[in-house]
């Protein structure tokens, strides 16, 4: 008949082997998870870089304005100034109509103008995506964020708090409404 101590040692040995097997499995899964997260990060970076390269704004707007005739700066925008889909976002200036922007940018401005008229505060990109009937997924939200940030950089929007957008004071009008 086996001793009680011998039986306990057998069970302890079996439990320790099971723990060792599970630790090896955890290490394997963690290594696989780390590799998958790294690949995911690389794809996100690649997409952002492609977005940057394909973005309609290559920094040419500031250069074009610097070389533009200063007398024409006060002239009303012409059809030639109108943005076409996948073109530059012009820097906002007095008298520049929203129609110079592509439809996506106009839609953002309209949503923020409507919100301002209703006396509501800033809008997040997630809220914009939901308001536009889009799936609120990272790709859509990031696309809207990119557009909103571009509009902020060009003076069309303001970002009073990180990730919260409103019409810029000058775009909204002197009383804060468009």
Backbone torsions as a table, in degrees:
resi	resn	phi	psi	omega
1	UNK	NA	130.8	-179.1
2	UNK	-70.5	151.9	179.4
3	UNK	-79.1	157.6	178.3
4	UNK	-62.9	-41.5	179.1
5	UNK	-63.1	-39.8	178.8
6	UNK	-64.3	-42.3	177.7
7	UNK	-64.0	-42.7	177.6
8	UNK	-61.2	-40.3	179.2
9	UNK	-64.5	-38.4	178.6
10	UNK	-64.2	-45.5	179.2
11	UNK	-65.5	-39.4	177.9
12	UNK	-62.9	-43.2	179.7
13	UNK	-63.3	-42.6	179.5
14	UNK	-64.6	-42.4	179.2
15	UNK	-64.9	-40.9	178.9
16	UNK	-64.5	-40.3	177.6
17	UNK	-62.3	-41.8	179.0
18	UNK	-63.1	-41.8	177.1
19	UNK	-61.5	-45.0	178.8
20	UNK	-61.3	-42.5	178.9
21	UNK	-62.8	-44.1	179.9
22	UNK	-65.5	-38.6	177.4
23	UNK	-63.0	-41.2	177.0
24	UNK	-62.5	-41.1	177.9
25	UNK	-63.9	-43.2	178.1
26	UNK	-61.8	-44.8	178.7
27	UNK	-60.2	-42.1	179.6
28	UNK	-64.8	-44.2	-179.3
29	UNK	-66.6	-40.9	178.7
30	UNK	-64.3	-39.5	177.5
31	UNK	-65.2	-40.7	178.5
32	UNK	-66.1	-40.8	177.1
33	UNK	-62.5	-44.5	179.0
34	UNK	-61.1	-41.8	179.1
35	UNK	-65.2	-41.7	179.8
36	UNK	-66.7	-40.4	177.3
37	UNK	-64.3	-39.3	178.2
38	UNK	-63.1	-44.3	179.0
39	UNK	-63.1	-41.9	178.3
40	UNK	-60.5	-44.9	178.6
41	UNK	-61.6	-41.6	179.6
42	UNK	-63.4	-39.5	178.0
43	UNK	-67.6	-38.4	177.4
44	UNK	-63.6	-43.2	178.9
45	UNK	-63.0	-43.6	179.6
46	UNK	-60.6	-44.4	180.0
47	UNK	-63.3	-42.4	179.0
48	UNK	-63.1	-40.5	-180.0
49	UNK	-67.1	-40.0	177.2
50	UNK	-64.3	-42.7	176.4
51	UNK	-57.3	-42.0	-179.9
52	UNK	-65.0	-43.6	-178.8
53	UNK	-68.2	-39.0	-177.4
54	UNK	-88.0	-5.6	-179.1
55	UNK	-59.8	145.6	-178.4
56	UNK	-66.4	-19.4	-177.8
57	UNK	-98.9	110.1	176.4
58	UNK	-106.1	21.1	-177.5
59	UNK	82.0	7.1	-177.0
60	UNK	-78.9	-19.2	-177.2
61	UNK	-62.2	-49.3	-179.2
62	UNK	-63.6	-40.6	179.1
63	UNK	-64.2	-42.0	-179.7
64	UNK	-65.4	-39.6	179.4
65	UNK	-69.4	-33.5	-179.7
66	UNK	-66.6	-32.3	-178.6
67	UNK	-95.0	-5.5	-177.3
68	UNK	-70.7	156.8	177.4
69	UNK	-68.1	121.9	-177.6
70	UNK	-60.5	-27.6	179.5
71	UNK	-69.4	-28.3	-179.4
72	UNK	-78.0	-14.5	-178.3
73	UNK	-63.3	-31.3	-179.6
74	UNK	-88.0	-10.8	-178.4
75	UNK	-72.1	148.3	177.9
76	UNK	-65.8	151.9	-178.8
77	UNK	-64.7	147.4	178.9
78	UNK	-110.3	175.6	178.5
79	UNK	-60.7	-30.0	179.6
80	UNK	-64.5	-29.9	-179.3
81	UNK	-77.5	-16.4	-174.9
82	UNK	-64.0	136.1	178.3
83	UNK	-77.8	143.8	175.1
84	UNK	-107.1	160.8	177.8
85	UNK	-52.1	138.7	-179.9
86	UNK	66.1	32.2	175.6
87	UNK	-117.9	-175.0	-174.6
88	UNK	-71.4	154.2	172.1
89	UNK	-97.7	114.6	-178.4
90	UNK	-71.1	154.3	175.1
91	UNK	-69.4	133.9	-178.8
92	UNK	-66.6	140.5	173.3
93	UNK	-147.8	157.9	-178.5
94	UNK	-53.4	131.8	177.5
95	UNK	90.4	-7.8	-179.6
96	UNK	-80.8	119.1	-176.9
97	UNK	-77.3	152.2	177.8
98	UNK	-64.5	-21.5	-177.5
99	UNK	-65.6	-11.7	177.6
100	UNK	-75.4	-11.8	-179.6
101	UNK	-91.0	156.8	175.5
102	UNK	-69.4	166.5	-174.9
103	UNK	-57.7	-40.1	-179.5
104	UNK	-61.5	-43.7	-179.6
105	UNK	-69.1	-39.9	177.8
106	UNK	-61.4	-38.1	180.0
107	UNK	-63.4	-40.1	177.2
108	UNK	-63.8	-47.2	179.9
109	UNK	-61.9	-40.9	179.9
110	UNK	-63.4	-43.8	-179.8
111	UNK	-61.2	-42.2	-179.8
112	UNK	-71.9	-34.5	177.1
113	UNK	-65.8	-43.6	177.9
114	UNK	-60.9	-42.3	179.9
115	UNK	-64.1	-39.9	177.7
116	UNK	-64.8	-41.0	178.4
117	UNK	-62.5	-31.7	-180.0
118	UNK	-84.8	-0.6	178.9
119	UNK	73.8	21.4	179.1
120	UNK	-91.7	160.1	-175.7
121	UNK	-81.3	-163.9	-179.0
122	UNK	-59.6	162.7	-176.6
123	UNK	-120.4	137.8	175.0
124	UNK	-90.0	165.7	179.9
125	UNK	-68.6	-32.6	175.9
126	UNK	-63.4	-42.4	178.9
127	UNK	-65.8	-37.3	177.3
128	UNK	-62.6	-46.6	-179.0
129	UNK	-58.4	-44.5	179.0
130	UNK	-64.3	-42.6	-179.7
131	UNK	-64.0	-32.0	-179.6
132	UNK	-85.4	0.7	179.6
133	UNK	76.6	18.7	179.0
134	UNK	-86.9	159.1	170.0
135	UNK	-68.5	131.8	-179.4
136	UNK	-85.9	76.8	178.6
137	UNK	-119.0	156.5	-176.1
138	UNK	-51.1	-40.3	-177.5
139	UNK	-62.5	-44.7	180.0
140	UNK	-68.1	-43.7	-178.9
141	UNK	-63.8	-42.3	179.7
142	UNK	-66.2	-36.0	177.3
143	UNK	-63.9	-43.4	177.6
144	UNK	-65.7	-40.1	179.6
145	UNK	-61.6	-41.6	178.8
146	UNK	-60.7	-44.8	179.1
147	UNK	-65.3	-43.6	-179.6
148	UNK	-63.2	-42.7	179.1
149	UNK	-63.3	-37.5	178.3
150	UNK	-65.4	-40.1	177.6
151	UNK	-66.8	-34.6	175.5
152	UNK	-64.4	-46.6	-178.5
153	UNK	-62.7	-27.2	-178.2
154	UNK	-95.4	1.3	175.4
155	UNK	89.1	5.7	179.7
156	UNK	-82.6	-35.7	-178.1
157	UNK	-121.0	163.6	172.0
158	UNK	-121.0	153.8	177.7
159	UNK	-124.7	83.0	-175.3
160	UNK	-63.9	-28.3	175.9
161	UNK	-138.3	151.2	-178.4
162	UNK	-53.5	124.6	177.1
163	UNK	80.1	5.9	179.9
164	UNK	-121.2	124.8	-171.3
165	UNK	-118.8	145.1	173.5
166	UNK	-139.5	168.5	172.5
167	UNK	-66.2	143.9	174.6
168	UNK	-63.4	149.6	-175.9
169	UNK	-54.3	-44.9	-178.0
170	UNK	-67.5	-35.6	179.8
171	UNK	-71.0	-38.7	-178.1
172	UNK	-71.3	-26.8	-178.8
173	UNK	111.6	168.1	-175.0
174	UNK	-63.4	-31.0	-178.9
175	UNK	-92.8	8.8	178.9
176	UNK	85.0	5.6	179.2
177	UNK	-122.2	149.7	-179.6
178	UNK	-88.0	NA	NA
